[in-house]
Amino acid sequence: MQHEFPPELPQRRRRRRSCLPAVVVFLLSISAIVLLAVQLWPAAQRWQLELRHPLRYEELIFRYSEEHDLDPFLVMGVIQAESSFRPTAVSPMGATGLMQIMPATGEWLAGRMGVSFTETDLMHPAYNVRMGTYYLRLLIDMFGHVDTALAAYNAGMGNVSTWLADEQYSHDGETLHTIPFTETREYVERVNRFMEIYRELYG
């Protein structure tokens, strides 16, 4: 007696065989997408870093950093920490411009530099960066260490001088092993972190 296969059985087998190329194409497509994502990931990370850490006024930064013998990436770190590169930024305390200079400090610096001064001058990028780099150089020369100078830039020369004279904060009277102000301690850490990011991105 002859057995007849149901007509749908061969059709099922044919459908299974025809699905195999589609599965292969799908897997190859997924592999290609994954490989492309892996290759593009570093570029995407860099793009995100550049988005969060923009670089503007590059010519001014390099010009005045060279004039005052400063690492330009340190200056970039200060500007990012202070104003995120916004020239019209004004803090609640009144610090103004890219490098967030207090008007009283600006007037004092202008006298030392032999330049005119108005508070609105601090919003002009060239004026602000020139004055801010002059001030940063002055603090580094005064205190001898970049981190100590950064602490003074944030908390003031008087506070840092007081801390250096206190063994609770300085073992040698020249460097700070402890910065008592949380804001200033985090500020110094932030500037150093930004400095290295800018060096990596734009160095």
C-alpha positions as CSV (number, residue, x, y, z in Angstrom):
1,M,0.0,0.0,0.0
2,Q,1.4,3.4,-1.0
3,H,1.6,6.1,1.6
4,E,1.0,9.6,0.5
5,F,2.5,12.5,2.4
6,P,0.1,15.3,3.3
7,P,0.6,18.1,0.8
8,E,1.6,20.6,3.6
9,L,4.6,18.6,4.9
10,P,6.9,19.3,2.0
11,Q,5.8,22.9,2.1
12,R,6.8,23.2,5.7
13,R,10.2,21.8,4.9
14,R,10.7,24.2,2.1
15,R,9.8,27.1,4.3
16,R,12.3,26.1,6.9
17,R,15.1,25.8,4.4
18,S,14.2,29.2,2.9
19,C,14.4,30.9,6.3
20,L,18.1,29.9,6.8
21,P,19.5,32.6,4.5
22,A,17.4,35.2,6.2
23,V,18.7,34.2,9.6
24,V,22.3,34.3,8.3
25,V,21.7,37.8,6.8
26,F,20.2,39.0,10.1
27,L,23.1,37.7,12.2
28,L,25.6,39.2,9.8
29,S,23.8,42.5,10.0
30,I,23.8,42.5,13.8
31,S,27.5,41.6,13.8
32,A,28.2,44.5,11.4
33,I,26.2,46.9,13.6
34,V,28.0,45.8,16.8
35,L,31.4,46.1,15.1
36,L,30.6,49.6,13.8
37,A,29.4,50.6,17.3
38,V,32.6,49.4,18.8
39,Q,34.7,51.3,16.2
40,L,32.6,54.5,16.7
41,W,32.4,54.4,20.5
42,P,35.8,56.2,21.1
43,A,34.7,59.0,18.7
44,A,31.3,59.2,20.4
45,Q,33.0,59.5,23.8
46,R,35.3,62.2,22.5
47,W,32.3,64.1,21.0
48,Q,30.5,64.0,24.3
49,L,33.6,65.3,26.1
50,E,34.0,68.1,23.6
51,L,30.4,69.0,24.1
52,R,30.8,69.2,27.8
53,H,34.2,70.9,27.6
54,P,34.1,73.4,24.8
55,L,37.1,75.4,23.8
56,R,36.5,79.1,22.8
57,Y,38.8,82.1,22.8
58,E,41.7,79.8,22.1
59,E,43.9,82.5,20.6
60,L,43.4,84.7,23.7
61,I,44.2,81.9,26.0
62,F,47.4,80.9,24.3
63,R,48.5,84.5,23.8
64,Y,48.1,85.5,27.5
65,S,49.3,82.2,28.8
66,E,52.5,82.6,27.0
67,E,52.8,86.2,28.1
68,H,52.5,85.2,31.7
69,D,54.4,81.9,31.4
70,L,51.4,79.7,32.2
71,D,50.2,76.3,31.0
72,P,47.4,77.2,28.6
73,F,45.5,74.0,29.6
74,L,45.6,75.2,33.2
75,V,44.0,78.4,32.1
76,M,41.4,76.4,30.2
77,G,40.7,74.4,33.3
78,V,40.2,77.6,35.3
79,I,37.8,79.1,32.8
80,Q,35.8,75.9,32.5
81,A,35.5,75.7,36.3
82,E,34.7,79.4,36.7
83,S,32.4,80.2,33.8
84,S,32.1,77.3,31.4
85,F,33.5,79.7,28.8
86,R,30.6,82.2,29.2
87,P,32.0,85.7,28.9
88,T,29.0,87.4,30.5
89,A,28.8,85.0,33.5
90,V,28.3,86.8,36.8
91,S,28.3,84.8,40.1
92,P,26.0,85.5,43.0
93,M,29.0,87.2,44.7
94,G,29.6,89.5,41.7
95,A,32.6,87.7,40.1
96,T,32.4,88.5,36.4
97,G,33.5,87.1,33.1
98,L,35.4,84.1,31.8
99,M,37.8,83.9,34.7
100,Q,35.3,85.2,37.2
101,I,37.1,88.2,38.6
102,M,35.6,90.2,41.5
103,P,35.3,93.9,40.7
104,A,37.5,94.9,43.7
105,T,40.2,92.4,42.6
106,G,39.9,93.7,39.1
107,E,40.4,97.3,40.2
108,W,43.4,96.3,42.3
109,L,44.9,94.3,39.4
110,A,44.3,97.1,36.9
111,G,46.3,99.4,39.2
112,R,49.2,96.9,39.2
113,M,49.0,96.4,35.5
114,G,48.7,100.1,34.6
115,V,45.5,99.7,32.7
116,S,42.1,101.4,32.9
117,F,39.2,99.6,34.7
118,T,35.5,99.6,34.7
119,E,33.3,96.7,35.9
120,T,31.9,96.2,32.4
121,D,35.5,95.6,31.1
122,L,35.5,92.3,32.9
123,M,32.9,91.0,30.4
124,H,35.2,91.6,27.5
125,P,37.0,88.2,26.8
126,A,40.4,89.7,25.9
127,Y,40.5,92.0,29.0
128,N,39.2,89.3,31.3
129,V,41.7,86.7,30.2
130,R,44.6,89.1,30.2
131,M,43.7,90.1,33.8
132,G,42.9,86.6,35.0
133,T,46.2,85.1,33.7
134,Y,48.1,88.0,35.2
135,Y,46.4,87.3,38.6
136,L,47.0,83.5,38.3
137,R,50.7,84.1,37.6
138,L,50.9,86.5,40.5
139,L,49.4,83.9,42.9
140,I,51.7,81.1,41.6
141,D,54.8,83.4,42.2
142,M,53.5,84.3,45.6
143,F,52.7,80.8,46.9
144,G,55.1,78.7,44.8
145,H,52.7,75.9,44.0
146,V,49.9,75.7,41.4
147,D,47.4,74.0,43.7
148,T,48.0,76.5,46.5
149,A,47.6,79.3,43.9
150,L,44.3,77.8,42.8
151,A,43.1,77.7,46.4
152,A,43.9,81.4,46.7
153,Y,42.2,82.1,43.4
154,N,39.0,80.6,44.8
155,A,39.2,81.5,48.5
156,G,41.5,84.6,48.5
157,M,45.1,85.2,49.4
158,G,44.3,86.1,53.0
159,N,42.6,82.7,53.7
160,V,45.4,80.7,52.1
161,S,48.1,82.7,54.0
162,T,46.2,81.9,57.2
163,W,46.0,78.2,56.4
164,L,49.7,77.9,55.5
165,A,50.5,79.3,58.9
166,D,48.4,76.7,60.6
167,E,49.9,73.2,61.2
168,Q,46.4,71.8,61.0
169,Y,46.4,72.6,57.3
170,S,50.1,72.8,56.3
171,H,53.0,70.8,57.6
172,D,55.7,72.9,55.9
173,G,54.1,76.3,55.6
174,E,54.4,76.1,51.9
175,T,51.8,73.6,50.7
176,L,48.4,72.7,51.9
177,H,47.8,69.1,52.9
178,T,44.2,70.0,53.9
179,I,42.0,72.7,52.5
180,P,39.4,73.5,55.1
181,F,36.8,75.0,52.7
182,T,34.9,72.2,50.9
183,E,34.1,74.5,48.0
184,T,37.8,75.4,47.6
185,R,39.0,71.8,47.9
186,E,36.5,70.7,45.3
187,Y,37.4,73.7,43.1
188,V,41.1,72.7,43.0
189,E,40.3,69.1,42.2
190,R,37.9,70.3,39.5
191,V,40.4,72.6,37.8
192,N,43.0,69.9,37.8
193,R,40.6,67.4,36.3
194,F,39.5,69.9,33.6
195,M,43.1,70.8,32.8
196,E,43.9,67.1,32.0
197,I,40.7,66.8,29.9
198,Y,41.5,69.9,27.9
199,R,45.1,68.7,27.4
200,E,43.8,65.3,26.1
201,L,41.2,66.9,23.8
202,Y,43.1,69.8,22.4
203,G,46.7,69.3,23.2
